[in-house]
Amino acid sequence: EPWQPSSALVIGGLYRYTRNPMYLGMAHLHAGLALSFASPTALVLLAPVIMIIQKAVIAREERYLVAQFGDAYLRYKAQVRPWL
């Protein structure tokens, strides 16, 4: 529940491979729908959408996680890529 305060740092499961599995999944869904509907416009718009998510959402979440979990999150961040 990403809208609830974080009480534990989750680094297992999908989080071993990507720090943002939900956003990665949404990006894949966007790309899949764009390809399914043969929409080059939707496919081209994926890059700016990812950049907006990275700058506006993920950056804010990571600041919160550093404040909440400190060095533990910084170690995790150094080991796991943000996307893939």
C-alpha positions as CSV (number, residue, x, y, z in Angstrom):
1,E,0.0,0.0,0.0
2,P,2.2,2.8,-1.3
3,W,-0.2,5.5,0.1
4,Q,0.5,4.3,3.7
5,P,3.6,5.3,5.8
6,S,6.4,2.8,5.3
7,S,7.1,0.7,8.4
8,A,9.6,-1.7,6.9
9,L,12.1,-1.7,4.0
10,V,11.2,-4.4,1.6
11,I,14.2,-5.7,-0.4
12,G,13.0,-9.2,-1.3
13,G,11.0,-10.6,-4.2
14,L,10.8,-8.3,-7.2
15,Y,12.5,-5.6,-5.1
16,R,15.8,-7.6,-5.5
17,Y,15.8,-6.7,-9.2
18,T,14.2,-3.2,-9.3
19,R,13.4,-0.5,-6.8
20,N,10.2,0.4,-8.6
21,P,8.4,-2.8,-9.7
22,M,5.0,-1.1,-9.8
23,Y,6.2,1.7,-12.1
24,L,8.1,-0.8,-14.2
25,G,4.9,-2.8,-14.5
26,M,2.9,0.2,-15.5
27,A,5.5,1.2,-18.1
28,H,5.3,-2.3,-19.6
29,L,1.5,-2.2,-19.6
30,H,1.6,1.2,-21.4
31,A,4.1,-0.2,-24.0
32,G,2.0,-3.3,-24.4
33,L,-1.2,-1.4,-25.0
34,A,0.5,1.0,-27.3
35,L,1.8,-1.9,-29.4
36,S,-1.6,-3.8,-29.2
37,F,-3.4,-0.8,-30.5
38,A,-0.7,0.0,-33.0
39,S,-0.4,3.5,-31.6
40,P,3.1,5.0,-32.3
41,T,2.0,8.2,-30.5
42,A,1.3,6.3,-27.3
43,L,4.6,4.5,-27.6
44,V,6.5,7.7,-28.1
45,L,4.8,9.3,-25.1
46,L,6.1,6.5,-22.9
47,A,9.5,8.2,-22.6
48,P,8.3,11.5,-21.3
49,V,5.9,9.7,-18.9
50,I,8.8,7.7,-17.5
51,M,10.8,10.9,-17.1
52,I,8.0,12.6,-15.3
53,I,7.5,9.6,-13.0
54,Q,11.2,9.5,-12.3
55,K,11.5,13.2,-11.5
56,A,8.2,14.0,-9.8
57,V,7.3,10.8,-8.1
58,I,10.3,8.5,-7.6
59,A,12.6,11.2,-6.5
60,R,10.2,12.3,-3.8
61,E,9.6,8.7,-2.6
62,E,13.4,8.1,-2.4
63,R,13.9,11.2,-0.3
64,Y,11.2,9.9,2.0
65,L,12.8,6.4,2.2
66,V,16.3,7.9,3.0
67,A,14.7,9.9,5.8
68,Q,12.8,6.9,7.0
69,F,15.5,4.2,6.7
70,G,18.7,6.0,6.4
71,D,21.8,4.0,5.6
72,A,19.8,0.8,5.0
73,Y,18.0,2.4,2.1
74,L,21.2,4.0,0.8
75,R,22.9,0.5,0.7
76,Y,19.9,-1.0,-1.0
77,K,19.8,1.9,-3.5
78,A,23.5,1.3,-4.3
79,Q,22.8,-2.4,-5.0
80,V,19.5,-2.3,-6.9
81,R,18.7,-0.4,-10.1
82,P,15.7,2.0,-10.2
83,W,14.2,0.3,-13.2
84,L,16.1,-2.7,-14.6
